């Protein structure tokens, strides 16, 4: 990922997402419910960025790595930073299309 991508959370981490998911990682779509309803990655749960702080105990209870994604990766970057600050293992899956492609 480029310097600006890292700085602004706009891209995917350099990891094997398919393997992470196969090993139990939880996919969280941080877009709005309307966006999620228009299409999302299979088996993802919707926890919008605006309410992620209210759902931290639920996310911690998964006791698994978390992959966050959104439309382009920006909101996922914000979610990743917040969740890492809460002590979670988190990966930025970028945008929904990139995330779907990474899992195929």
N, C-alpha and C positions, 0 to 999 in steps of 0.2 A: 504494500500500500504506500502511496505517496506521503510525503511529509504533511501536506495539507489534509489529506484523508485521515491520517492519524490524529492530527490536531483537532479536526472538527468532527471526528467520529463517522465519516462518510463512507467507510468501506469495510470489507470483511476482514476478519483476523485470518492469519495464515495458518489454518488448521484443517483437519479432515472432518468436516461436519457430518458426513455420512457415518463415519465410525463413531463419532460422539453420540449421535442419535441411536445407533445400533447398541451402544453401551448404556443407554438409558437417559441421556441428556434430555431436558425438557425444553421444548420450543415455545417461546412466548412472542406473540405478535403484539407489538406495542402501539399499533395504529388504533384509530377510533373504531367503535363497534360497526359503524356504517362501512368503513373501509374493509374491515375484517369480513363483513357479510358479502362483500363484492368478490371475495376470493382470498384464500389463504393457503398456507402450506398444510398438507395433511397432518393431522394429529397435533397441530399447534393450538395453544389456548390464547385467548384474547385478554390481555391485561393492559389497557391503554396507559401510555406514559403519564397522563394526567392523574391517574389513581394508583400508580405503582407503589407509592409510599404507603398507601393504605393496605396494600396486599403483601407486604414484606413477610409477615409471619406465614402466610400461605405458601409463598415462594420458598422460604427457608425450610418449611415442612417437607418439601419434595426431597430434600437431602440429596440432590443430584446437581451436576453442572447444568447451567442454563444457557441457552442460545436465544438472544433477542434479535428481532428483525422488525423492519417497518417498510415504508415505501422506498426510501432511497438510502437508508443507513444512518441518517442524522439523529432521528429520535432514538434509534437503537444505541447509538453512541452515548447519548445522554442517559439512557436506561442502564447501559453497561457501567458507566461511571458511578451512578447511584448505587447499583446493586453490589459492585465491588467494594464500595465504601461500607456496605453492610456485612462484608465478610464472605460474600458468595463467589463461587467460581463461575465467571460469566464470559461469554464470547459474543462479539458483534457479528451477526450473520448478514449484515448489510440490508439490501432491499429484498422485497418479497420474491421478485423474479430470480435474483441471484441465489437466494436461499433455496428456492425450489430446484434450480439447476444443480446446485451443489449436492443435493440429496439424491439426484438421479444418476 
